[in-house]
Amino acid sequence: QVKLVQSGGGLAQSGGSLTLSCAASGFTFRDNSVTWYRQYPMKEREWVAWLTGPGAGNAPYYKESVKGRFTISRDNDRNMVSLQMNNLQPEDAAVYYCKVQTSTTIYWGQGTQVIVSS
């Protein structure tokens, strides 16, 4: 059974940094792509960062508004994926989710609140 457990997040000042982590059991990040999403109140989730699997070159992709500020990375030894968020802005405040997908099922982390004070 796949389980994704998120950690990190919390409160940061505008211009500050936070790191989100997503640890997996029953799933190997090394061999698969992973995506971070965020969700504003009353809005649909939107993708923020995507790290492809080895078949696609382990390439990172970012939503335009976070390019140069967010970094997605994979720690294969710890089977964990992180999202480093720098220069946080008030519009980055949201609930963040990690997501992976097998051939049959989509799995989500439990969500992590990010609050940015201006």
Residue, then its C-alpha position, 0 to 999 in steps of 0.5 A: q500500500v502506498k502512503l505519502v507523508q508530508s512534513g515541513g511547511g508552517l509560517a514564514q515571512s515574505g521573502g523567507s524560506l520553507t522546505l516541504s518534504c514528502a516521504a513514501s512507503g510502498f512506493t519508490f520515488r527514484d523510479n517515478s515522477v512526482t509532482w507538488y501541487r498547491q490549493y487555495p481556499m475554494k480553488e482547485r489544486e494547481w501544479v507547482a513543480w514536477l520532477t520527471g522519472p529517470g525515463a524522462g531524464n529526471a527533469p524539473y519543471y515549474k509553474e512560471s510564478v515559482k521559477g527561480r524561487f522553488t526547487i524540487s528534488r529527490d533523495n533516493d537514499r531516503n526515498m523522499v522528495s522535497l520542495q525548497m521554497n525561497n523568497l516566499q510571497p503572500e501568494d504562495a500561501a496555500v496548502y501544498y500536496c505531493k502527488v505520485q501516480t502508478s499505472t492505476t492509481i493516484y496518491w496524494g500526501q495529506g497536505t501541508q499548510v504554508i502561511v506567508s506573512s507580509 
